[in-house]
Amino acid sequence: MKRLSFLLILLFVLTGCGKQKADMIIYNGKVYTVNDKFEIAEAMAIKDGKIVGVGTTDDIRKEFAANEEVDVAGKAVYPGFIDAHAHFMGYGQSLQSADLRETNSWDEVLTRLSEFAKTNPDGWLIGRGWDQNDWINKEFPTKEKLDVMFPNRPVLLERIDGHAAVVNQKALDEAGVSKSFSLTGGDIVEKDGKLTGLLIDNAVGLVQNKIPAPNAKQMEKIFLDAQKNCFSVGLTTIDDCGLDFEAVDFIEKMQAKKTLKMRLYVMLSDTEKNFDYLFKRGAIKTDRLNVRAFKVYADGALGSRGACLLHPYTDMPNKRGFLLSETKHFEEVAKKINEHNFQMCTHAIGDSANRTILKIYNEVLGGKNDKRWRIEHAQVVAQADFNLFGSASIIPSVQPTHATSDMYWAGDRLGSERVKGAYAYKQLMDQNGWIPLGTDFPVEQINPMFTFFAATARKDAKDFPPNGYQMENALTAEQALRGMTIWAAKANFEEKEKGSLEIGKFADFIVLENDIMKANATQILQNKVLKTYVNGEKVYDQK
């Protein structure tokens, strides 16, 4: 009996000796590799945070021995989602302020703000998310009621897009703004000779800059709260569009302590201090942090009529919006960024803003290239200008849920003809053959399921409109998935290390409740992430 036991143990050891060692095996799944052939596998082997094997369950389990084996019971496995345009730190900050999204009136905004103030009694009163386009009275709000409710506490309430805000008199006093005056790329709105409290684009900064910066403890909470929520919806990399270098320094410290595990692609804001910092230091590249780009703002938002248009707004013929800086500034910045071999990423919403930046890009880049300069949003493009993306290999970085949020009123702003060149994702994708997708959260919800649904069905979370919005610009399911994974990685120069489940790449992946490539609308919109892994480490489990 002892001899038989010994032989069985010896046989087990000998048969296991030929296997490669792995830390984890994921098996019995439907693994969307999102490789060039869009192949579907069943299993993966992972070692030291990277994928070392992809194939059938039988082949992987025969080839590898691992300490941990995870049976995903036939569920779909996808590369970790990458949000190609978001505001990770801004989202974390919004979690610490009054949530004013999906309000139906200015009075509801004030009610929510009053409730928030009860549990947050000190300092500035901050809120974000209101959208007058969702109200019966679609006029911009003014400060009178805020002055009555909070006469001694400064208040700043940002519109959902961050390109407009309402402030009270106390906030204006803190900023020293006592009357309207002309400024480039912004409006201090006045009526009957009095300030209304409404600030548009660059005017918001006059007050916003007076808000005290968060301390170290608050900063840590901002990032960790954002990380927790993002992991829960399957995000493993986020492009944070527009930070100052001080925030990057803090991110590095948190990642060094291994408390911040989210992979971040950071664009520094267009300021001299940030240019000086990165030009002197050089591009920053670790496994979890990549800083090689600058975020520039060409214009404002369509919802607040700050987007710069070639022709007047259809619903306000005396307005065309405005550029946020002189054209000369964009030209100088583009040349400077190009000379130092960094990436330029420019927010452009209106057709005039897009034309201005596209022409500058084409002149500086001088034709086809691999510098991957980006237009963030590319929201309204004149038909004559689409070719300017392809001619200089310019990447349109778009957010599908903007189309389904704005569709209720975009036609009013633009008219029936001009709106055909808006949210034209298929037409934009055809320029270079690929397109990265994001959300622009906290402007939109963080959930990538909404991105996928809006890109393919061209409907919002209410499953409206029944036949989809401007379906000629819908993406296929494969294109949408690539836009949320490998194409988003490519927009960040990271396609060789993430964005697909292939040997040698980071083991960033998620397990979904429903297979989005096969699911109906309800299944997509209500889909749950069961598990999220970064570098082979489980960072979220629904259980």
C-alpha positions as CSV (number, residue, x, y, z in Angstrom):
1,M,0.0,0.0,0.0
2,K,2.8,2.4,0.9
3,R,4.6,1.5,-2.4
4,L,1.4,2.2,-4.4
5,S,1.0,5.6,-2.7
6,F,4.6,6.5,-3.4
7,L,4.2,5.6,-7.1
8,L,1.1,7.7,-7.4
9,I,2.9,10.7,-5.8
10,L,5.9,10.1,-8.1
11,L,3.6,10.0,-11.1
12,F,2.0,13.2,-10.1
13,V,5.3,15.0,-9.7
14,L,6.7,13.7,-13.0
15,T,3.6,14.6,-15.0
16,G,3.6,18.1,-13.4
17,C,7.3,18.7,-14.0
18,G,6.8,19.4,-17.7
19,K,4.3,22.2,-17.1
20,Q,5.2,25.9,-17.1
21,K,4.6,27.7,-13.8
22,A,2.0,30.3,-13.7
23,D,0.4,32.3,-10.9
24,M,-3.2,32.0,-12.1
25,I,-5.2,30.3,-14.8
26,I,-8.6,31.6,-15.9
27,Y,-10.5,28.9,-17.7
28,N,-13.9,27.8,-19.0
29,G,-14.7,31.3,-20.3
30,K,-15.4,33.1,-23.5
31,V,-12.3,35.2,-23.8
32,Y,-12.5,38.0,-26.2
33,T,-8.8,38.6,-27.0
34,V,-9.5,41.6,-29.2
35,N,-6.4,40.8,-31.2
36,D,-6.0,41.6,-34.9
37,K,-8.2,38.6,-35.9
38,F,-10.6,39.2,-33.0
39,E,-10.2,35.6,-31.9
40,I,-12.1,34.1,-29.0
41,A,-10.3,31.8,-26.6
42,E,-11.4,29.9,-23.5
43,A,-8.5,30.3,-21.0
44,M,-5.5,32.4,-20.0
45,A,-2.4,31.7,-17.9
46,I,-0.9,34.6,-16.0
47,K,2.4,35.1,-14.4
48,D,4.0,38.1,-12.8
49,G,1.1,40.3,-13.8
50,K,1.3,39.4,-17.5
51,I,-0.4,37.0,-19.8
52,V,1.8,34.0,-20.6
53,G,-0.7,31.8,-22.4
54,V,-4.0,32.0,-24.3
55,G,-6.0,29.1,-25.7
56,T,-8.5,26.4,-25.0
57,T,-9.1,25.3,-21.5
58,D,-7.6,21.9,-22.1
59,D,-4.5,23.3,-23.7
60,I,-3.8,25.9,-21.1
61,R,-4.4,23.5,-18.2
62,K,-2.1,20.9,-19.8
63,E,0.7,23.5,-20.5
64,F,0.6,25.4,-17.2
65,A,0.4,24.7,-13.5
66,A,-0.8,27.5,-11.3
67,N,-1.4,28.1,-7.6
68,E,-4.8,29.6,-8.4
69,E,-7.3,28.4,-10.9
70,V,-10.5,30.4,-11.6
71,D,-13.5,28.8,-13.3
72,V,-15.5,31.7,-14.9
73,A,-18.3,29.3,-15.7
74,G,-18.8,30.2,-19.3
75,K,-18.9,34.0,-18.7
76,A,-17.4,36.5,-21.1
77,V,-13.9,37.8,-20.4
78,Y,-12.8,41.1,-21.9
79,P,-9.7,43.2,-21.8
80,G,-10.0,45.8,-19.1
81,F,-11.9,48.8,-20.4
82,I,-9.9,52.0,-21.2
83,D,-11.6,55.3,-21.0
84,A,-9.9,57.4,-23.6
85,H,-11.2,60.7,-22.3
86,A,-12.3,61.4,-18.7
87,H,-11.5,63.4,-15.6
88,F,-10.5,60.9,-13.0
89,M,-9.4,63.5,-10.3
90,G,-12.4,65.7,-11.2
91,Y,-14.7,62.8,-10.8
92,G,-13.2,62.1,-7.4
93,Q,-13.7,65.7,-6.5
94,S,-17.3,65.6,-7.7
95,L,-18.0,62.7,-5.2
96,Q,-17.1,65.2,-2.4
97,S,-19.6,67.8,-3.7
98,A,-23.3,68.2,-4.2
99,D,-24.6,65.9,-7.0
100,L,-26.8,68.1,-9.2
101,R,-27.2,65.7,-12.2
102,E,-30.6,64.8,-13.5
103,T,-32.4,67.6,-11.8
104,N,-35.6,68.7,-13.3
105,S,-35.6,72.4,-12.3
106,W,-33.5,75.1,-10.6
107,D,-35.7,74.6,-7.5
108,E,-34.6,71.0,-7.3
109,V,-31.0,72.1,-7.6
110,L,-31.5,74.4,-4.6
111,T,-33.2,71.6,-2.6
112,R,-30.4,69.2,-3.2
113,L,-27.8,71.9,-2.4
114,S,-29.6,72.7,0.9
115,E,-29.6,69.0,1.9
116,F,-25.9,68.7,1.0
117,A,-25.1,71.8,3.0
118,K,-26.5,70.3,6.2
119,T,-23.9,67.6,6.3
120,N,-21.1,69.7,4.8
121,P,-21.4,72.9,6.8
122,D,-17.9,74.4,6.3
123,G,-16.0,76.2,3.6
124,W,-17.1,76.7,0.0
125,L,-20.3,75.1,-1.1
126,I,-19.6,73.2,-4.4
127,G,-21.9,71.4,-6.7
128,R,-21.9,70.1,-10.2
129,G,-24.2,68.5,-12.8
130,W,-27.1,70.8,-13.5
131,D,-28.3,71.1,-17.1
132,Q,-30.9,73.8,-18.0
133,N,-31.7,71.8,-21.2
134,D,-33.4,69.2,-19.0
135,W,-35.7,71.7,-17.4
136,I,-39.1,72.9,-18.6
137,N,-37.7,76.5,-18.3
138,K,-34.5,76.1,-20.3
139,E,-33.2,79.6,-19.3
140,F,-29.9,79.7,-17.5
141,P,-30.4,80.1,-13.7
142,T,-29.3,83.2,-11.8
143,K,-28.0,83.9,-8.3
144,E,-30.9,85.6,-6.5
145,K,-32.1,82.6,-4.5
146,L,-28.6,81.5,-3.7
147,D,-27.9,85.0,-2.2
148,V,-30.9,84.5,0.1
149,M,-30.1,81.0,1.1
150,F,-26.3,81.4,1.6
151,P,-25.5,85.1,2.2
152,N,-22.3,84.4,4.1
153,R,-21.0,81.3,2.4
154,P,-19.5,81.3,-1.1
155,V,-21.3,78.9,-3.6
156,L,-20.1,77.7,-7.0
157,L,-22.4,75.3,-9.0
158,E,-21.0,74.0,-12.2
159,R,-23.0,73.1,-15.2
160,I,-22.7,69.4,-16.2
161,D,-20.1,70.1,-18.9
162,G,-17.9,72.3,-16.6
163,H,-18.1,75.2,-19.1
164,A,-20.5,77.3,-17.1
165,A,-21.3,78.0,-13.5
166,V,-23.7,79.9,-11.3
167,V,-22.1,81.6,-8.2
168,N,-23.6,83.7,-5.4
169,Q,-22.7,87.2,-4.4
170,K,-20.4,86.0,-1.7
171,A,-18.3,84.0,-4.2
172,L,-18.2,87.1,-6.5
173,D,-17.0,89.1,-3.6
174,E,-14.3,86.6,-2.7
175,A,-13.0,86.8,-6.3
176,G,-13.2,90.5,-6.5
177,V,-15.7,90.5,-9.4
178,S,-17.9,93.5,-9.0
179,K,-18.9,94.1,-12.6
180,S,-18.9,92.6,-16.1
181,F,-15.8,93.1,-18.2
182,S,-14.5,91.7,-21.4
183,L,-12.2,88.7,-21.3
184,T,-11.0,86.3,-24.0
185,G,-13.0,83.1,-24.2
186,G,-15.5,83.9,-21.5
187,D,-18.6,85.8,-20.4
188,I,-19.5,87.4,-17.1
189,V,-23.3,87.6,-17.7
190,E,-25.0,90.8,-16.7
191,K,-28.7,91.8,-16.9
192,D,-30.1,95.3,-16.4
193,G,-26.7,96.5,-15.2
194,K,-26.4,93.8,-12.5
195,L,-24.4,90.6,-12.4
196,T,-26.6,87.5,-12.7
197,G,-24.0,85.1,-11.1
198,L,-23.8,83.2,-14.4
199,L,-20.2,82.7,-15.7
200,I,-19.3,81.1,-19.0
201,D,-16.0,79.3,-19.8
202,N,-12.9,81.3,-18.8
203,A,-15.1,83.5,-16.5
204,V,-15.6,80.5,-14.3
205,G,-11.9,80.4,-13.4
206,L,-12.1,83.9,-12.0
207,V,-14.1,82.4,-9.0
208,Q,-12.9,78.8,-9.2
209,N,-9.3,79.8,-8.6
210,K,-10.3,81.2,-5.2
211,I,-11.4,77.8,-3.9
212,P,-8.7,76.4,-1.5
213,A,-6.8,73.4,-2.9
214,P,-7.6,70.1,-1.2
215,N,-5.0,68.9,1.4
216,A,-3.1,65.6,1.2
217,K,-5.8,63.7,3.2
218,Q,-8.6,65.0,0.9
219,M,-6.5,64.3,-2.2
220,E,-6.1,60.7,-1.2
221,K,-9.8,60.3,-0.6
222,I,-10.5,61.9,-4.0
223,F,-8.4,59.4,-5.8
224,L,-9.4,56.3,-3.8
225,D,-13.1,57.0,-4.1
226,A,-12.8,57.5,-7.8
227,Q,-10.7,54.3,-8.2
228,K,-13.2,52.2,-6.3
229,N,-16.1,53.2,-8.5
230,C,-14.1,52.9,-11.7
231,F,-12.9,49.4,-10.9
232,S,-16.5,48.4,-10.2
233,V,-17.5,49.1,-13.8
234,G,-14.5,47.4,-15.4
235,L,-12.2,50.4,-16.0
236,T,-8.5,49.5,-15.7
237,T,-6.9,52.5,-17.5
238,I,-8.2,56.1,-17.6
239,D,-7.0,59.1,-19.6
240,D,-7.2,62.0,-17.2
241,C,-7.5,65.0,-19.5
242,G,-6.0,68.1,-18.0
243,L,-4.1,68.0,-14.7
244,D,-1.4,70.2,-13.2
245,F,2.0,68.7,-12.5
246,E,1.4,68.8,-8.7
247,A,-1.4,66.3,-9.1
248,V,1.0,64.0,-11.1
249,D,3.5,64.2,-8.2
250,F,0.8,63.1,-5.8
251,I,-0.3,60.3,-8.1
252,E,3.3,59.0,-8.2
253,K,3.4,59.0,-4.4
254,M,0.2,57.0,-4.1
255,Q,1.2,54.5,-6.8
256,A,4.6,54.1,-5.0
257,K,2.7,53.2,-1.9
258,K,0.6,50.8,-4.0
259,T,-2.7,52.3,-2.8
260,L,-3.5,53.8,-6.2
261,K,-3.6,50.8,-8.6
262,M,-5.5,52.4,-11.5
263,R,-3.4,52.8,-14.6
264,L,-3.5,56.5,-15.7
265,Y,-2.6,58.3,-18.9
266,V,-2.3,61.9,-17.8
267,M,-2.5,65.0,-20.1
268,L,-1.0,68.1,-18.4
269,S,-3.0,71.3,-18.7
270,D,-1.9,74.1,-21.1
271,T,0.0,76.3,-18.7
272,E,3.6,77.5,-18.7
273,K,4.4,75.8,-15.4
274,N,3.3,72.4,-16.8
275,F,5.3,72.9,-20.0
276,D,8.4,73.8,-18.0
277,Y,7.9,70.8,-15.7
278,L,7.5,68.1,-18.4
279,F,10.0,69.6,-20.9
280,K,12.7,69.6,-18.1
281,R,11.8,66.2,-16.7
282,G,10.9,64.4,-19.9
283,A,8.0,62.0,-20.5
284,I,7.0,59.9,-17.5
285,K,6.4,56.2,-18.1
286,T,5.9,53.5,-15.6
287,D,3.6,50.4,-15.7
288,R,0.8,52.5,-14.2
289,L,1.5,56.1,-15.2
290,N,2.1,57.6,-18.6
291,V,2.6,61.4,-18.9
292,R,3.5,62.5,-22.4
293,A,0.7,64.7,-23.6
294,F,-0.8,68.2,-23.1
295,K,-4.5,69.1,-23.0
296,V,-5.4,72.4,-24.7
297,Y,-8.9,73.9,-24.8
298,A,-10.0,75.5,-28.1
299,D,-13.6,76.4,-27.2
300,G,-16.4,75.8,-24.8
301,A,-19.5,73.5,-24.9
302,L,-22.5,73.3,-27.1
303,G,-24.9,73.2,-24.2
304,S,-23.8,76.5,-22.8
305,R,-23.3,78.0,-26.4
306,G,-19.6,78.5,-25.8
307,A,-18.7,76.1,-28.7
308,C,-17.2,78.2,-31.5
309,L,-19.3,77.9,-34.7
310,L,-18.6,79.0,-38.2
311,H,-22.2,80.4,-38.4
312,P,-24.5,81.6,-35.7
313,Y,-26.5,79.3,-33.4
314,T,-29.8,78.5,-34.9
315,D,-31.6,79.1,-31.6
316,M,-29.6,82.3,-30.8
317,P,-28.6,84.1,-34.0
318,N,-26.6,86.8,-32.2
319,K,-24.1,84.2,-30.9
320,R,-21.4,82.1,-32.5
321,G,-19.5,81.1,-29.3
322,F,-15.8,81.8,-29.0
323,L,-12.3,80.4,-29.0
324,L,-10.8,80.3,-25.5
325,S,-7.5,81.8,-26.6
326,E,-6.2,83.7,-29.6
327,T,-5.4,81.6,-32.6
328,K,-1.7,82.7,-32.2
329,H,-1.6,80.9,-28.9
330,F,-2.7,77.6,-30.4
331,E,-0.1,77.9,-33.2
332,E,2.7,78.6,-30.7
333,V,1.7,75.8,-28.4
334,A,1.5,73.3,-31.3
335,K,5.0,74.2,-32.5
336,K,6.4,74.0,-29.0
337,I,4.8,70.6,-28.3
338,N,6.0,69.3,-31.6
339,E,9.6,70.5,-31.1
340,H,9.7,68.6,-27.8
341,N,8.1,65.5,-29.3
342,F,5.1,65.4,-27.1
343,Q,1.4,64.7,-27.9
344,M,-1.1,67.5,-28.3
345,C,-4.7,66.8,-27.4
346,T,-7.1,69.7,-28.0
347,H,-10.7,70.0,-26.8
348,A,-12.7,71.2,-29.9
349,I,-16.5,71.2,-30.0
350,G,-17.7,73.7,-32.6
351,D,-17.0,73.4,-36.3
352,S,-15.0,76.6,-36.2
353,A,-12.9,75.4,-33.4
354,N,-12.3,72.1,-35.1
355,R,-11.4,73.8,-38.3
356,T,-8.9,76.1,-36.6
357,I,-7.2,73.3,-34.7
358,L,-7.2,70.9,-37.6
359,K,-5.5,73.4,-39.9
360,I,-2.9,74.2,-37.3
361,Y,-2.2,70.5,-36.7
362,N,-1.9,69.9,-40.5
363,E,0.5,72.7,-40.9
364,V,2.7,71.7,-38.0
365,L,2.6,67.9,-38.6
366,G,3.1,68.2,-42.3
367,G,1.2,65.1,-43.5
368,K,0.9,61.5,-42.4
369,N,2.8,60.7,-39.2
370,D,2.7,58.6,-36.0
371,K,2.6,61.4,-33.5
372,R,-1.0,60.6,-32.7
373,W,-2.1,64.2,-32.0
374,R,-5.7,64.2,-30.9
375,I,-8.9,66.2,-31.2
376,E,-10.9,65.6,-28.0
377,H,-14.6,65.4,-28.7
378,A,-14.5,66.5,-32.4
379,Q,-18.2,67.1,-31.8
380,V,-19.3,69.3,-34.7
381,V,-17.3,69.1,-37.9
382,A,-18.0,70.8,-41.2
383,Q,-18.3,68.3,-44.0
384,A,-15.5,69.9,-45.9
385,D,-13.1,69.4,-42.9
386,F,-13.4,65.6,-42.2
387,N,-10.5,64.9,-44.5
388,L,-8.2,67.0,-42.4
389,F,-8.2,64.2,-39.8
390,G,-6.9,61.6,-42.2
391,S,-4.4,63.9,-44.0
392,A,-2.3,64.4,-40.9
393,S,-3.2,61.1,-39.1
394,I,-5.1,63.1,-36.5
395,I,-7.1,61.0,-33.9
396,P,-10.7,62.0,-33.2
397,S,-11.2,61.0,-29.5
398,V,-14.9,60.8,-29.0
399,Q,-17.5,60.1,-26.3
400,P,-20.6,58.3,-27.6
401,T,-22.9,59.2,-24.7
402,H,-22.5,62.9,-25.6
403,A,-24.5,62.2,-28.8
404,T,-27.3,60.5,-26.8
405,S,-27.3,63.2,-24.1
406,D,-27.3,66.1,-26.5
407,M,-29.6,64.7,-29.2
408,Y,-32.7,66.2,-27.5
409,W,-31.5,69.8,-28.2
410,A,-28.5,69.6,-30.5
411,G,-30.7,70.1,-33.6
412,D,-32.1,73.3,-32.0
413,R,-28.6,74.7,-31.6
414,L,-27.3,73.6,-35.0
415,G,-30.2,73.3,-37.4
416,S,-31.1,70.3,-39.5
417,E,-28.2,70.4,-41.9
418,R,-25.3,71.3,-39.7
419,V,-26.2,68.7,-37.1
420,K,-25.5,66.0,-39.7
421,G,-21.8,66.6,-39.1
422,A,-22.2,66.4,-35.4
423,Y,-21.4,63.2,-33.4
424,A,-20.4,61.6,-36.7
425,Y,-18.4,58.8,-35.2
426,K,-18.4,56.4,-38.1
427,Q,-17.4,59.1,-40.5
428,L,-14.6,60.1,-38.2
429,M,-13.5,56.5,-37.7
430,D,-13.2,56.0,-41.5
431,Q,-10.5,58.8,-41.7
432,N,-7.8,56.7,-40.1
433,G,-9.6,53.3,-39.7
434,W,-9.8,53.4,-35.9
435,I,-11.2,55.6,-33.1
436,P,-10.8,55.7,-29.3
437,L,-13.9,56.0,-27.2
438,G,-14.4,57.6,-23.8
439,T,-17.1,59.1,-21.5
440,D,-15.8,62.5,-20.4
441,F,-16.9,61.6,-16.9
442,P,-18.1,63.3,-14.6
443,V,-19.8,65.1,-17.5
444,E,-21.4,61.7,-18.3
445,Q,-21.7,58.5,-16.3
446,I,-18.6,56.4,-15.7
447,N,-20.2,53.2,-16.9
448,P,-18.6,51.8,-20.1
449,M,-21.8,49.9,-20.8
450,F,-23.4,53.2,-21.7
451,T,-20.6,54.0,-24.0
452,F,-20.9,50.7,-25.9
453,F,-24.7,51.0,-26.2
454,A,-24.6,54.6,-27.3
455,A,-21.9,53.8,-29.9
456,T,-23.8,50.8,-31.4
457,A,-27.5,51.5,-30.9
458,R,-27.2,55.3,-30.8
459,K,-29.7,55.3,-27.9
460,D,-29.6,56.6,-24.4
461,A,-30.2,54.7,-21.1
462,K,-34.0,55.1,-21.6
463,D,-33.6,53.1,-24.9
464,F,-34.6,56.2,-26.8
465,P,-35.1,56.9,-29.7
466,P,-36.7,53.7,-30.8
467,N,-34.7,53.6,-34.1
468,G,-31.5,55.2,-32.9
469,Y,-30.1,58.7,-33.5
470,Q,-28.4,59.4,-36.8
471,M,-27.8,55.7,-37.3
472,E,-25.6,56.3,-40.3
473,N,-22.8,57.0,-37.7
474,A,-23.3,54.0,-35.5
475,L,-20.3,51.7,-34.9
476,T,-20.4,47.9,-35.0
477,A,-20.1,46.0,-31.8
478,E,-16.6,45.0,-32.7
479,Q,-15.6,48.6,-33.5
480,A,-17.1,49.8,-30.3
481,L,-15.3,47.2,-28.2
482,R,-12.0,48.0,-30.0
483,G,-12.6,51.7,-29.3
484,M,-12.9,50.9,-25.6
485,T,-9.8,48.7,-25.5
486,I,-7.1,48.3,-28.1
487,W,-7.8,51.5,-30.0
488,A,-8.0,53.5,-26.7
489,A,-4.6,52.0,-25.8
490,K,-3.2,52.9,-29.3
491,A,-4.3,56.5,-28.7
492,N,-2.0,56.5,-25.7
493,F,0.9,54.7,-27.4
494,E,0.2,51.7,-25.2
495,E,-1.1,49.1,-27.7
496,K,1.9,46.8,-27.2
497,E,1.3,46.4,-23.5
498,K,-2.5,46.5,-23.0
499,G,-5.9,46.7,-24.7
500,S,-6.0,43.1,-25.8
501,L,-5.6,39.7,-24.1
502,E,-2.4,38.5,-25.8
503,I,0.8,36.9,-24.6
504,G,3.2,39.4,-23.1
505,K,0.6,42.0,-22.3
506,F,-0.6,43.1,-18.9
507,A,-3.2,40.9,-17.3
508,D,-5.8,43.6,-17.2
509,F,-9.2,41.9,-17.7
510,I,-12.8,41.8,-16.5
511,V,-15.5,39.1,-16.2
512,L,-19.0,40.3,-17.2
513,E,-22.4,39.0,-16.2
514,N,-23.7,39.2,-19.8
515,D,-21.8,39.0,-23.1
516,I,-22.2,42.5,-24.6
517,M,-21.4,41.2,-28.1
518,K,-24.6,39.0,-27.9
519,A,-26.8,40.9,-25.4
520,N,-29.9,42.9,-26.0
521,A,-30.4,46.5,-24.9
522,T,-31.7,45.6,-21.4
523,Q,-28.8,43.2,-20.8
524,I,-26.3,45.7,-21.9
525,L,-27.6,48.6,-19.9
526,Q,-28.1,46.6,-16.7
527,N,-24.9,44.6,-17.2
528,K,-22.7,44.0,-14.2
529,V,-19.0,43.5,-13.9
530,L,-18.4,40.4,-11.8
531,K,-14.6,40.8,-11.4
532,T,-12.0,43.2,-12.4
533,Y,-8.2,42.4,-12.5
534,V,-5.3,44.7,-12.9
535,N,-1.9,43.2,-13.4
536,G,-3.4,39.8,-12.5
537,E,-4.6,41.1,-9.2
538,K,-8.3,41.1,-8.4
539,V,-9.2,44.7,-7.6
540,Y,-13.0,44.2,-7.7
541,D,-15.3,41.4,-6.9
542,Q,-19.1,41.8,-7.0
543,K,-19.5,39.3,-4.2
